[in-house]
Amino acid sequence: MNKHTTLEHGSKGQAVIALQKALNANGADLLVDGDFGDETEKAVRTYQLKKGLVVDGRAGEKTLAALAGADCSKLLSNATLVAAAARLGLELATVYAVNEIESQGAGFLANGKPKALFERHVMHARLSLVRNKGDDAAALIAHADQLALTYPNLVSRKPGGYAGGTAEHQRIAQARMLDALCADESASWGAFQIMGYHATRLGYASVAEFVRLMHQDENQQFEAFVRFIEKDPALLKALKAKKWAAFAEGYNGPAYARNLYDVKLERAYQRHADCGCGQKAAA
């Protein structure tokens, strides 16, 4: 089973045969025919529920890894999504859809570190920020500009310089040598890519506490996302009304249309609603 392949209703072939055998080894009683039909989907949901995984009826990377015996302790739990739906007053299908599309499946890299993306232009802005009475704004900006000349991949007035994957953690570590607080503020963290500078606004005691929790597990990463939505009435209103384009633009910016986030959200919602996940979790 290719861990990067998502098997779902309608899938056929050797990968489905391997899935069905693995499900049978974990208590299912499936006809091993290589056809992902209703009974296979039901077995996947049963297994996901038993393991505490998100119950979406699809055998994606996490479900396949769990079947292969991988550690699931850091993975997002179905209970977390159910609780979030009740807390936000959303249909569970809406929460499933947002999690599926916005998280892109996982919050951690292969080396166990959380997904992160360092933004050099945000680092420039945070270094230039007047935080205390008596700070010299001009001097702060001049200092940031000087660092930009010496470390253009870490500090710049323009975005860019991305290294991707685990190399982003190297960039963050290098930026911490310049200013630890600004570095952590200037990265987006976890499956939902919440910027560090939002930490205290979202109720975390400090940026350091926020970063520590983003390293803990995907449930903490989803908690940060829920707090972000709670602090933005327009985003929550858009989700409640299923105005996918409004939500996608508000959360992802104007590039949402190019990436078809609104279309993907609507399709994911409909799939989850059609399978019986669309009930209201809270009034």
C-alpha beads as a LAMMPS data file, in Angstrom:
LAMMPS data file: protein, C-alpha beads

283 atoms
282 bonds

1 atom types
1 bond types

-500.0 500.0 xlo xhi
-500.0 500.0 ylo yhi
-500.0 500.0 zlo zhi

Masses

1 110.0

Atoms # bond

1 1 1 0.000 0.000 0.000
2 1 1 1.443 3.328 -1.081
3 1 1 1.163 5.595 1.917
4 1 1 0.678 8.621 -0.324
5 1 1 -2.382 7.135 -2.066
6 1 1 -5.868 7.824 -0.755
7 1 1 -8.193 4.911 -1.354
8 1 1 -11.905 5.688 -1.308
9 1 1 -15.283 4.505 -2.527
10 1 1 -14.873 3.513 -6.163
11 1 1 -11.152 2.704 -5.949
12 1 1 -10.117 -0.637 -7.432
13 1 1 -7.002 -2.746 -7.792
14 1 1 -4.152 -4.305 -5.867
15 1 1 -3.949 -1.464 -3.337
16 1 1 -7.583 -2.081 -2.375
17 1 1 -6.887 -5.814 -2.054
18 1 1 -4.023 -5.011 0.348
19 1 1 -6.326 -2.663 2.270
20 1 1 -9.069 -5.249 2.554
21 1 1 -6.604 -7.860 3.819
22 1 1 -5.271 -5.419 6.414
23 1 1 -8.794 -4.570 7.564
24 1 1 -9.637 -8.281 7.850
25 1 1 -6.513 -8.738 9.964
26 1 1 -7.971 -6.073 12.273
27 1 1 -11.374 -7.646 12.742
28 1 1 -13.277 -6.978 9.514
29 1 1 -14.902 -9.712 7.446
30 1 1 -14.588 -8.437 3.894
31 1 1 -14.645 -10.217 0.575
32 1 1 -11.161 -9.508 -0.774
33 1 1 -12.107 -8.493 -4.319
34 1 1 -10.128 -5.269 -4.892
35 1 1 -13.332 -3.208 -5.137
36 1 1 -13.731 -0.370 -2.601
37 1 1 -17.496 -0.489 -2.164
38 1 1 -19.965 0.141 0.630
39 1 1 -18.764 -2.711 2.846
40 1 1 -15.107 -1.700 2.563
41 1 1 -15.996 1.899 3.373
42 1 1 -17.974 0.720 6.405
43 1 1 -14.987 -1.362 7.537
44 1 1 -12.652 1.612 7.135
45 1 1 -14.965 3.762 9.276
46 1 1 -15.166 1.058 11.929
47 1 1 -11.378 0.776 12.042
48 1 1 -10.918 4.559 12.161
49 1 1 -13.380 4.834 15.031
50 1 1 -11.626 2.041 16.932
51 1 1 -8.223 3.722 16.488
52 1 1 -9.513 7.222 17.274
53 1 1 -8.704 8.502 13.790
54 1 1 -10.854 10.963 11.844
55 1 1 -13.816 8.885 10.668
56 1 1 -14.073 9.840 7.010
57 1 1 -14.319 6.414 5.368
58 1 1 -11.236 7.041 3.232
59 1 1 -7.977 5.144 3.578
60 1 1 -5.450 7.938 3.324
61 1 1 -1.886 8.188 4.571
62 1 1 -2.813 8.147 8.258
63 1 1 -5.224 5.212 8.093
64 1 1 -2.813 3.175 5.966
65 1 1 0.043 3.976 8.337
66 1 1 -2.058 2.926 11.323
67 1 1 -2.929 -0.350 9.620
68 1 1 0.798 -0.887 9.063
69 1 1 1.418 -0.503 12.798
70 1 1 2.616 3.115 12.922
71 1 1 2.350 5.226 16.075
72 1 1 -0.921 7.214 15.980
73 1 1 -0.410 9.180 19.205
74 1 1 0.210 12.530 17.478
75 1 1 -2.625 12.227 14.970
76 1 1 -5.805 14.278 14.971
77 1 1 -8.636 12.412 16.680
78 1 1 -12.244 12.197 15.586
79 1 1 -13.314 13.299 19.071
80 1 1 -11.438 16.580 18.563
81 1 1 -13.425 17.332 15.398
82 1 1 -16.743 16.420 17.028
83 1 1 -15.970 18.705 19.979
84 1 1 -14.929 21.532 17.650
85 1 1 -18.166 21.260 15.677
86 1 1 -20.181 21.613 18.874
87 1 1 -17.991 24.456 20.124
88 1 1 -18.286 26.448 16.881
89 1 1 -21.917 25.541 16.180
90 1 1 -21.077 23.959 12.833
91 1 1 -22.193 20.848 11.009
92 1 1 -19.709 18.063 11.536
93 1 1 -19.459 17.694 7.746
94 1 1 -18.248 21.298 7.547
95 1 1 -15.531 20.654 10.116
96 1 1 -14.484 17.469 8.304
97 1 1 -14.267 19.385 5.025
98 1 1 -12.200 22.240 6.416
99 1 1 -9.845 19.830 8.146
100 1 1 -9.413 17.761 4.978
101 1 1 -8.687 20.683 2.636
102 1 1 -6.912 23.212 4.826
103 1 1 -4.658 20.761 6.671
104 1 1 -3.618 18.958 3.473
105 1 1 -3.675 15.752 5.470
106 1 1 -0.974 16.047 8.101
107 1 1 0.613 18.392 10.614
108 1 1 4.012 16.738 10.979
109 1 1 6.994 16.062 8.760
110 1 1 8.676 12.695 8.322
111 1 1 11.268 13.571 10.987
112 1 1 8.559 14.177 13.597
113 1 1 8.730 17.961 13.595
114 1 1 5.606 20.037 12.928
115 1 1 5.055 21.532 9.528
116 1 1 6.398 25.070 9.499
117 1 1 7.088 27.827 6.991
118 1 1 9.367 30.731 7.814
119 1 1 8.397 34.118 6.352
120 1 1 11.394 36.419 5.970
121 1 1 9.243 39.488 5.236
122 1 1 7.350 38.915 8.484
123 1 1 10.697 38.653 10.292
124 1 1 11.583 42.110 8.939
125 1 1 8.236 43.465 10.123
126 1 1 8.527 41.907 13.593
127 1 1 12.090 43.194 14.026
128 1 1 10.798 46.654 13.063
129 1 1 7.878 46.551 15.500
130 1 1 7.773 49.072 18.339
131 1 1 6.948 46.943 21.393
132 1 1 7.932 49.115 24.343
133 1 1 7.599 52.745 25.283
134 1 1 10.790 54.474 24.325
135 1 1 11.649 52.203 21.408
136 1 1 13.136 54.103 18.490
137 1 1 11.075 53.099 15.451
138 1 1 13.605 54.429 12.959
139 1 1 16.446 52.590 14.671
140 1 1 14.499 49.329 14.691
141 1 1 13.792 49.593 10.964
142 1 1 17.399 50.484 10.239
143 1 1 18.517 47.421 12.226
144 1 1 16.121 45.185 10.286
145 1 1 17.362 46.619 6.993
146 1 1 20.962 45.987 8.015
147 1 1 20.167 42.367 8.901
148 1 1 18.433 42.033 5.527
149 1 1 21.683 42.946 3.790
150 1 1 23.628 40.316 5.742
151 1 1 20.960 37.572 5.937
152 1 1 18.678 38.058 2.919
153 1 1 17.147 34.567 3.233
154 1 1 16.098 35.298 6.816
155 1 1 15.193 38.998 6.793
156 1 1 13.752 40.890 3.853
157 1 1 11.104 43.394 2.919
158 1 1 9.906 40.885 0.313
159 1 1 8.559 37.342 0.780
160 1 1 10.497 34.362 -0.522
161 1 1 13.623 32.407 0.281
162 1 1 11.617 29.300 1.135
163 1 1 13.521 26.055 1.569
164 1 1 10.552 23.768 2.232
165 1 1 10.064 20.723 4.466
166 1 1 12.554 20.078 7.222
167 1 1 14.846 22.819 5.888
168 1 1 12.333 25.405 7.131
169 1 1 13.223 24.387 10.683
170 1 1 16.854 25.135 9.867
171 1 1 15.840 28.617 8.712
172 1 1 13.876 29.141 11.926
173 1 1 16.861 28.015 14.008
174 1 1 19.121 30.439 12.148
175 1 1 16.605 33.259 12.583
176 1 1 16.436 32.542 16.311
177 1 1 20.126 33.404 16.494
178 1 1 19.150 36.909 15.369
179 1 1 16.035 37.237 17.555
180 1 1 14.313 34.209 19.072
181 1 1 10.920 35.832 19.658
182 1 1 10.715 37.408 16.215
183 1 1 11.771 34.144 14.594
184 1 1 8.987 32.133 16.223
185 1 1 6.490 34.886 15.459
186 1 1 7.540 34.875 11.805
187 1 1 6.784 31.221 11.071
188 1 1 3.466 29.548 10.408
189 1 1 3.034 26.371 12.410
190 1 1 1.228 23.057 12.129
191 1 1 -1.336 21.581 9.790
192 1 1 -3.304 24.826 9.623
193 1 1 -0.271 27.120 9.282
194 1 1 -1.142 29.579 12.066
195 1 1 1.420 32.366 12.291
196 1 1 3.311 32.607 15.556
197 1 1 2.532 36.306 16.000
198 1 1 -1.134 35.395 16.567
199 1 1 -0.272 33.431 19.729
200 1 1 -1.203 35.846 22.498
201 1 1 -4.246 37.126 20.580
202 1 1 -5.481 33.535 20.486
203 1 1 -5.110 33.156 24.241
204 1 1 -1.723 31.462 24.554
205 1 1 0.440 32.622 27.435
206 1 1 3.344 33.302 25.097
207 1 1 4.652 32.610 21.627
208 1 1 6.958 30.010 23.169
209 1 1 3.997 28.147 24.691
210 1 1 2.201 28.223 21.339
211 1 1 5.232 26.787 19.525
212 1 1 5.653 24.091 22.182
213 1 1 2.050 22.995 21.740
214 1 1 2.365 22.961 17.941
215 1 1 5.128 20.396 18.476
216 1 1 2.871 18.257 20.714
217 1 1 0.270 16.779 18.373
218 1 1 -2.277 17.512 15.652
219 1 1 -5.041 17.998 18.226
220 1 1 -3.184 21.025 19.580
221 1 1 -2.670 22.268 16.036
222 1 1 -6.403 21.982 15.405
223 1 1 -7.080 23.784 18.682
224 1 1 -5.068 26.733 17.347
225 1 1 -7.196 26.704 14.194
226 1 1 -10.424 26.661 16.228
227 1 1 -9.218 29.607 18.294
228 1 1 -8.338 31.457 15.095
229 1 1 -11.866 30.936 13.749
230 1 1 -13.404 31.983 17.069
231 1 1 -11.495 35.261 16.900
232 1 1 -12.719 36.025 13.377
233 1 1 -16.522 36.383 13.262
234 1 1 -16.503 36.805 9.467
235 1 1 -14.785 33.454 8.946
236 1 1 -17.142 31.679 11.336
237 1 1 -20.173 33.287 9.690
238 1 1 -18.954 32.173 6.266
239 1 1 -18.537 28.586 7.488
240 1 1 -21.988 28.520 9.074
241 1 1 -23.526 29.805 5.823
242 1 1 -21.336 27.478 3.719
243 1 1 -20.038 30.437 1.758
244 1 1 -16.929 28.581 0.693
245 1 1 -15.401 31.325 -1.439
246 1 1 -15.735 33.885 1.360
247 1 1 -14.134 31.533 3.851
248 1 1 -11.363 30.470 1.468
249 1 1 -10.484 34.074 0.634
250 1 1 -10.555 35.146 4.277
251 1 1 -8.382 32.260 5.422
252 1 1 -6.043 31.755 2.457
253 1 1 -5.996 35.182 0.825
254 1 1 -6.752 36.100 -2.797
255 1 1 -4.785 33.124 -4.161
256 1 1 -7.593 30.833 -2.992
257 1 1 -9.276 30.916 -6.419
258 1 1 -6.121 29.855 -8.241
259 1 1 -5.822 26.881 -5.879
260 1 1 -9.559 26.119 -6.116
261 1 1 -9.866 26.016 -2.324
262 1 1 -13.531 26.997 -2.434
263 1 1 -14.381 24.274 -4.949
264 1 1 -12.436 21.671 -2.981
265 1 1 -14.159 22.709 0.261
266 1 1 -17.621 22.480 -1.273
267 1 1 -16.928 19.055 -2.771
268 1 1 -15.462 17.739 0.473
269 1 1 -18.434 19.067 2.451
270 1 1 -20.910 17.431 0.091
271 1 1 -19.130 14.087 0.292
272 1 1 -19.125 14.125 4.091
273 1 1 -22.725 15.322 4.251
274 1 1 -23.866 12.621 1.835
275 1 1 -22.258 9.908 3.967
276 1 1 -24.236 10.977 7.014
277 1 1 -21.684 13.340 8.585
278 1 1 -23.792 16.422 7.968
279 1 1 -25.824 16.522 11.124
280 1 1 -25.697 19.633 13.272
281 1 1 -23.284 19.128 16.134
282 1 1 -24.556 22.113 18.058
283 1 1 -27.511 24.411 17.916

Bonds

1 1 1 2
2 1 2 3
3 1 3 4
4 1 4 5
5 1 5 6
6 1 6 7
7 1 7 8
8 1 8 9
9 1 9 10
10 1 10 11
11 1 11 12
12 1 12 13
13 1 13 14
14 1 14 15
15 1 15 16
16 1 16 17
17 1 17 18
18 1 18 19
19 1 19 20
20 1 20 21
21 1 21 22
22 1 22 23
23 1 23 24
24 1 24 25
25 1 25 26
26 1 26 27
27 1 27 28
28 1 28 29
29 1 29 30
30 1 30 31
31 1 31 32
32 1 32 33
33 1 33 34
34 1 34 35
35 1 35 36
36 1 36 37
37 1 37 38
38 1 38 39
39 1 39 40
40 1 40 41
41 1 41 42
42 1 42 43
43 1 43 44
44 1 44 45
45 1 45 46
46 1 46 47
47 1 47 48
48 1 48 49
49 1 49 50
50 1 50 51
51 1 51 52
52 1 52 53
53 1 53 54
54 1 54 55
55 1 55 56
56 1 56 57
57 1 57 58
58 1 58 59
59 1 59 60
60 1 60 61
61 1 61 62
62 1 62 63
63 1 63 64
64 1 64 65
65 1 65 66
66 1 66 67
67 1 67 68
68 1 68 69
69 1 69 70
70 1 70 71
71 1 71 72
72 1 72 73
73 1 73 74
74 1 74 75
75 1 75 76
76 1 76 77
77 1 77 78
78 1 78 79
79 1 79 80
80 1 80 81
81 1 81 82
82 1 82 83
83 1 83 84
84 1 84 85
85 1 85 86
86 1 86 87
87 1 87 88
88 1 88 89
89 1 89 90
90 1 90 91
91 1 91 92
92 1 92 93
93 1 93 94
94 1 94 95
95 1 95 96
96 1 96 97
97 1 97 98
98 1 98 99
99 1 99 100
100 1 100 101
101 1 101 102
102 1 102 103
103 1 103 104
104 1 104 105
105 1 105 106
106 1 106 107
107 1 107 108
108 1 108 109
109 1 109 110
110 1 110 111
111 1 111 112
112 1 112 113
113 1 113 114
114 1 114 115
115 1 115 116
116 1 116 117
117 1 117 118
118 1 118 119
119 1 119 120
120 1 120 121
121 1 121 122
122 1 122 123
123 1 123 124
124 1 124 125
125 1 125 126
126 1 126 127
127 1 127 128
128 1 128 129
129 1 129 130
130 1 130 131
131 1 131 132
132 1 132 133
133 1 133 134
134 1 134 135
135 1 135 136
136 1 136 137
137 1 137 138
138 1 138 139
139 1 139 140
140 1 140 141
141 1 141 142
142 1 142 143
143 1 143 144
144 1 144 145
145 1 145 146
146 1 146 147
147 1 147 148
148 1 148 149
149 1 149 150
150 1 150 151
151 1 151 152
152 1 152 153
153 1 153 154
154 1 154 155
155 1 155 156
156 1 156 157
157 1 157 158
158 1 158 159
159 1 159 160
160 1 160 161
161 1 161 162
162 1 162 163
163 1 163 164
164 1 164 165
165 1 165 166
166 1 166 167
167 1 167 168
168 1 168 169
169 1 169 170
170 1 170 171
171 1 171 172
172 1 172 173
173 1 173 174
174 1 174 175
175 1 175 176
176 1 176 177
177 1 177 178
178 1 178 179
179 1 179 180
180 1 180 181
181 1 181 182
182 1 182 183
183 1 183 184
184 1 184 185
185 1 185 186
186 1 186 187
187 1 187 188
188 1 188 189
189 1 189 190
190 1 190 191
191 1 191 192
192 1 192 193
193 1 193 194
194 1 194 195
195 1 195 196
196 1 196 197
197 1 197 198
198 1 198 199
199 1 199 200
200 1 200 201
201 1 201 202
202 1 202 203
203 1 203 204
204 1 204 205
205 1 205 206
206 1 206 207
207 1 207 208
208 1 208 209
209 1 209 210
210 1 210 211
211 1 211 212
212 1 212 213
213 1 213 214
214 1 214 215
215 1 215 216
216 1 216 217
217 1 217 218
218 1 218 219
219 1 219 220
220 1 220 221
221 1 221 222
222 1 222 223
223 1 223 224
224 1 224 225
225 1 225 226
226 1 226 227
227 1 227 228
228 1 228 229
229 1 229 230
230 1 230 231
231 1 231 232
232 1 232 233
233 1 233 234
234 1 234 235
235 1 235 236
236 1 236 237
237 1 237 238
238 1 238 239
239 1 239 240
240 1 240 241
241 1 241 242
242 1 242 243
243 1 243 244
244 1 244 245
245 1 245 246
246 1 246 247
247 1 247 248
248 1 248 249
249 1 249 250
250 1 250 251
251 1 251 252
252 1 252 253
253 1 253 254
254 1 254 255
255 1 255 256
256 1 256 257
257 1 257 258
258 1 258 259
259 1 259 260
260 1 260 261
261 1 261 262
262 1 262 263
263 1 263 264
264 1 264 265
265 1 265 266
266 1 266 267
267 1 267 268
268 1 268 269
269 1 269 270
270 1 270 271
271 1 271 272
272 1 272 273
273 1 273 274
274 1 274 275
275 1 275 276
276 1 276 277
277 1 277 278
278 1 278 279
279 1 279 280
280 1 280 281
281 1 281 282
282 1 282 283
